[in-house]
């Protein structure tokens, strides 16, 4: 993107206004990358010439460098711990650059910007100039370009967008347009999400290539020559906005058998000295021609692609390139003898260009590529839940990062350097980006690597806490020390437990006001709470639950919890003052009996007095009621001693020994707490499973707070624990899950939309990723379950929904990680204890999204609490909102982050699908100049989703699907004015704003 280019691009009707505005206020310019000189020949222009009447074999040299898996990120980069795996990324890049310079025909692609960024910083200016030349000539090409190659099942779309933006920004600012990837490249993730394809399309990619898909799906597609297709990745965005050409690679991401020439491979090199007895050129050429022709039979054009590389290969790139040079020379020499095969060094984008030039029609796909199985009994559906504590920590960290980003903007320059020292959001951004990797949040790395991911998040949050404290000090006009209590989920906060008077500031990262329940660990029995206006807030003290006491090992923490509801303004905070009362009432008592029901003005929940279990849920507003029972079960993980297959459950694979789970207990011991603020039924199923059924006074959702672990293994049985909701809803085998937290997809038991499934695993083969919600419904009722992390689940029986909560396994599943998923810690040496929440809503199907969309949003971006001991000074500002007014219910402020000194990056999102709400599924217009209370917006330009191209310059290949009619032309809608932007269902719009602090 050219430096000095003006951002403001508008319709001609506003030309005069823009000319007047910018002439007198100064042109709005943001250099997003070095200028692309005309002499640069990169991208599609740098591709080698192909031969139209031959089979063109595109050889793509590449390495797949996991950003953590068997070794940590640092160990992989440095080449440390080679006793685990021989891999050193810095040496790969050193070697590849050296070898590319020796032959201008050679090509190489690189993917993981997290590694390249680190390597680049360590290079001399001379090496940097050399690498820039290779990039400008298309000899070194970046594909995908995110900080990592993200997982697609367990990642939330907001974190994926952030990590892609981080990586692509570095490439853009370092190399300009020649550094911009044209192709998305997800060769290793274990199944593929429709929302990822939608995001890639909106980021401007021309195509997408991946390596893994279900073995039955691949077999059918090979027969039908449908391994290349057009993926229509949204049912709300007008085609082709979310259309993405998608190619399935022939060998995963490995070279064809017999043609691997890395130092880690055993295939013989090409020996072309005829005077030596082991001369093998004729044999190599013959075998390769056979391999190429065989591959061509299952693809559609006279172009095929071969991935020449694999995990952490090219550390000695000379081995690969010397043999590839020979292979190309000797195979192409056969053309003089009539051969019709042409080999060339290539890249995924050059291959894609040839497919586009073929001008064919392509099969259309509208669902996703989950679940993934590599054989009949090997479904990769266990990782949907693996390492549930890390999955939750990642989700909390994402919320904290968004708060940090927002306050860095709202607080101004003092946020980075203020009364609490120097802080930054960059460390947290990089940590979060690394954790999106497909072996990180997925839970499929070794234990010491998972620990390293958590450590990175913790370090990033420490840096962000300084930013948050500095910003809140500036906004509140109080430099009093702020305390962070990161263990409130187990009722641990030393300040609140010991202080007689303190305040709590509640920052709300959403662009609409929220009401949120606060539970603070205390040792007193009675407190008063007042809000920012000095008005009393209803509060109650309840005893800490038995499960919480046991999790904390009874080590002298607070014995009670202070419970009250807070309200926080949009993109702002509200402060509550808390004081211990000397002579107040005692804590609410616990009654050891099961109540007939608990209810508030919205919901009524009944219990079976004989079992202590849920029996029904009613919505009092809509006068609807469903039978609802809920319990906990565990599947016995296969140990491989099975007559059908020796496959075991592991970090990746879910393989229960039986389709019938073991019930943990048919009854629950209960105790009840009922107050004006909250009603709780505390259920105890076993020493390792308990739950609190919780209904707050003004909530439209029922909370199920589950605590599971340590999972017992004394019986030598691995356990995979689920909770199952059984209802009277007539589901007809259907249920629904979200895709990466955004659009919802319909699922059907024992069914795949694009092929005739032969079901061999009735449980694991019906599990899907649940990122933020799942629901079941009929014509009358919809029960939606909002989760607090990514989990796996399914609807195995009509009217039921089961969600896997925790896994503890005793065997490795032989997919590479090399250790059982058996988590312990210093605190939990007997096994990990995990706690989480499910939120249940019951609504009529036509209006259910009006409840579950904002509910899931609140769980993903939860308020941040900070604490101050003692009495605040009188001039402290107790309440603040960064917005002039709340955004409409359909609009979500997805991103607000500092871009450079005078500009911020803003993403606004329409969070409803086109079909799911009569009230909120229409277009919504937002005025950018009337958005912020502390920022004056003086310039605006729109970018693509990943913020590495101007929106009006984003040109993508057009593709034609195999349908009876062509898709309608993409409608272009003009905004009402330069400052007023209109969002349509599921649309995300990205803006670079030039701002001044008011």
FENVEN-V283036 format. One record per helix or strand of 2 or more residues. SS is the DSSP state (hx for helix, st for strand). FROM is the first residue (numbers start at 1). LEN is the number of residues. If there is no record, write none. Layout:
ss	from	len
SS	FROM	LEN
SS	FROM	LEN
This chain:
ss	from	len
hx	12	14
hx	43	4
st	55	8
hx	73	6
hx	89	12
st	108	3
hx	113	9
hx	125	12
st	140	3
hx	157	23
st	183	4
hx	194	9
st	207	4
hx	215	10
st	228	5
st	243	6
hx	281	16
st	303	6
hx	317	21
st	341	5
hx	348	10
st	361	5
st	373	3
st	378	2
hx	388	23
hx	412	4
st	417	2
st	421	2
hx	426	10
hx	447	30
hx	488	3
hx	494	5
st	501	8
st	514	9
st	527	4
st	536	2
st	539	5
hx	546	6
st	560	9
st	572	9
st	597	3
st	603	5
st	614	6
st	624	14
st	662	2
st	669	6
st	678	9
st	689	8
st	702	7
st	719	9
st	734	5
st	744	5
hx	764	3
st	768	3
st	773	5
st	782	6
st	791	4
st	800	9
st	834	10
hx	845	3
hx	849	12
st	864	6
st	879	3
st	891	10
st	903	8
st	924	4
hx	928	3
st	935	9
hx	951	3
st	960	2
st	980	4
st	988	10
